[in-house]
Amino acid sequence: MSYEYLAGCYDFFTADVDYPRWADYLEKHFRTGKLPIRTVLDLACGTGSLTCLLAGRGYDMTGVDLSEEMLAVAMEKGRELTVPAPLFLHQSMDKLDLYDTVDACVCCLDSVNYVTRPAVLRRAFQRVHLFLTPGGMFLFDINTPEKLKGLDGQMFMDENEQAACIWRAEYSPRRRICTYGMDIFTRAGGNLWRREEEVHEEYAYTPEELVRYLEEAGFEDIRQFGNLSMRRPKVGEERIFARGRKGM
């Protein structure tokens, strides 16, 4: 799975994401613990939009992502900040290796689903737990199995004057994976367009599996929430959040 071609136009295709609302929601969770949250890891930070927004709100930010192309965009955003820029690291979740512990780790926009091997995700949770300060918080969201199953056979398109993306979704019940086949068109000059292809996959983790993985990694006080809400998830909800804490 690669963001080699999508990285350059990712922010356009996700322009509908309300990052300030996401940051507000994360801060609600930050205020629920006994530990003051000052240092935050944005795991699978992508192009760094949320990372830089939180940095602007005064948090000492570290962003980690597996895609060098996405990190390059994130670092450009960091250079434009008037506050200390986040530290961006090129790492996979299951091999997370920080210089120090952090008070909170967030992993947003269904990045957990992109870890398509449960064994790898379990190791990633263990690494997050290792680098959390005692009392620290881990908060992430997922696309639920109901949402991924419902995408089967769907086709989507987004475009502007410089780029266009057409993607098709296919869900495999046997593999529990939703595959997105993407055709990405970028303007090459004049009336010429360059066409590239990428394939992305998301794994349909159940809420129960995620609770078990968190428990195995040592997390305590594990709770689940509805989409950008502090209430419990509703039946059939398409996006849910999970939160765990490291013991004091």
N, C-alpha and C positions, 0 to 999 in steps of 0.2 A: 504494500500500500504506500503510495507516494503522493506528495503535494508538489511535485516538481513544476507542474504547469498551473495548478490551481492557486498556488500561493500568491502569485502576482495579482490575481483578481478576487481573492477570497473575501476581502473586506467589502467589495461591491456586492457579491452574492449573499453576504450576511448582513446587509445594511438594515434589515428589519429587526435585528437583534437590539433590544433596548439595554445596552450595557450599563447605563446609570441605574436602571431598575435592578439589574442583577447585582451590582455593587451594593445598593441599598439593602438588598435581601441578605447578602453575605454578612454585612455589618450587623444586621439584626441577630444573626447567629453568634457573631463574635461577642456580642454583649451578654450572651446567656451564661457564659462560664465564669469561674472564679479567677482565671488567669487573664490578665490584660493582654490583648492581642496587639503586638507591635511588628513582629516578623511573620511574613506570610509567603508560602510557596504556592505558586500557580502551576499546578502539574498539568502537562499537555496544554501549554499556554497559547499555542498557535501563533497568530500574528501579534499577540501581546496587547490587544485592545483593553481587555479587562485588567491585565497586569499593570499597565501604565495608568489606567484610571485609578486603581487602588493606590499606586505610588503617589499620585496627585492628591490623594486624601490623607497622606501622611504615613502610610505603611512602608516598612522596609521590605521590598519585594524581590523575590527570586522567581524567575520563570524557567521552566524546563520543558523541552519538547524534543521529539525524535526527528523532526523535519528541519534540516538545515535551511531550506528555502523559506519556511515560515519564520524561523528565528531571524533570518536576515531582515525580513520586514519588521519584526518586533524590535530589533536593535535600532533601526532607523527611527521608529516612534520614540524609543527611549532617549535618543539624542535630542529630540525636540522638547523634552520636559524641562521645566524650570526648577524642578526638585531633583534630588538624587535619582539617577536612572536605575531601573531594576538590573539585577545581575541575570543574564540569560545563559543557560547551560544546555548543551546538546547531549541529552541522555534519554534512554528508554526508562519507562516507569519501573520495571522490575530490576533495574540496575542503578536506581537512584543513589547518588553519592554526593552529599552536601558538605560544605565546609564547617557547618555548625547546625544546631537544632533550630527549628522554627516553632512559633507559637500556634500556627494554624496552617493547614494545607487545604487548598480548594482544587477541585478538578471539575470543570464546567463544560456545558454544551455537549453532553453525551459522550465525552471523551472516553469514559470507562467502557462504553459499548465497543469502541474501536480496538480494545484488547480482546481479540477473538479466541484466545486460548485461556480457559479458566485457570490453569496452573500458573500461567504468567501473571494473571491478575492477582492471584493469591500471593505471589512473591512481591508484587508491587505494593499490596496493602501492608505486607510485613516491612518493606523498606520505608514506607511512609511512617509507620509506627515507630521505627527505629530513630528517625530523625525529628520526631516531635518532642518538644519540651514536655516534661510531666505536667499533666493537666491540659495539654494542647488538644486541638480539635481538627478532625478530618471531615470535610463536607464535600459531597459530590452529587451529581444528578445522573440519571439514566433515561434513555428511551425505553419504555416498558415493552414487554413482549407483545402486548395488545397493539401498541403503535406500530412496531416493526412488521407484524403480521398484516396489519391493515394497509401497509405501503405496497404489498405485493401487486405487481402489474401496473403501478402508477407511473406516470411520466410527468416531468416538470421541465419548465424552461424559464430562464432569466436572461436579460440582455440589456446592454446599453450601447453607446456609440463605439466603444472600444473592445468590448468582450461579450461573449454569449456562452451560455452553458445549457446543455440539454442532458438530463439524466433520467435513467430508468431504474426502477427498484424491483428486485425479485427476491422473494423470501423462500428459503428452503427449510421446511419443518424438520427434516432429518438432521441437518447441520445446525439448525437454530441460528442461521445467519441471513441477514438482509444485505444483498449486494447491490451497490449503486454503480451502474455503468455510465460514465460521464464522457460526453463529447464537448471539448472546450475550444472555443474559437476566439482568437485574438487578432486584432487588426495588425497586418504586417506592413501597411503603407498603401495609400491610395485606396483602391477597391479590392486589394488583396487581403485575404484572411488566412491565418495559420490554424490548422486543425490538429488537436492533440487528444489523446484518450487517457483516462485514468479510471481505475477500479478501486472503490472503497467498500469496506465491509463493516457491519456492526453485528455484534453477538447479542442474542436475546437473553440476558440474565434475568432471573426472577428475583423479586425482593427478598425472598427467603434465602436464596443462595448468597446474596450479598451480605446479609446479616451473619450467615455462617462464616463467610470468609473474613469478615471484620472480627468476629469472635476468635477465630483461629489465630489472627494476627495479634491479638491481645487487647483489642479495643473494648471499652466499657461504655455504659450509658448510651447504647445504640438506639437511635430513633429514626423514623421515616416521616416524610412530609410531602404534602401535595405540591404541585408545580408553583414555585415562587410563593409558597404559603407556609405559615407556621402551624397549620392544622394537619391532621393525619390524612394520608392519601385516600381518595375516593375510589370505589370499585370502577375499573376500566380507565383510570387516569393514564394519560399518555406519557407524562414525564413526572418522575418522583425524585425526591432528594433523600439522601441518607447521611446521618451524622453520627460519628463516634468520637470518644475521647480517650486519651491515654491516661492511665491512672497516675495519681499524684505520688 
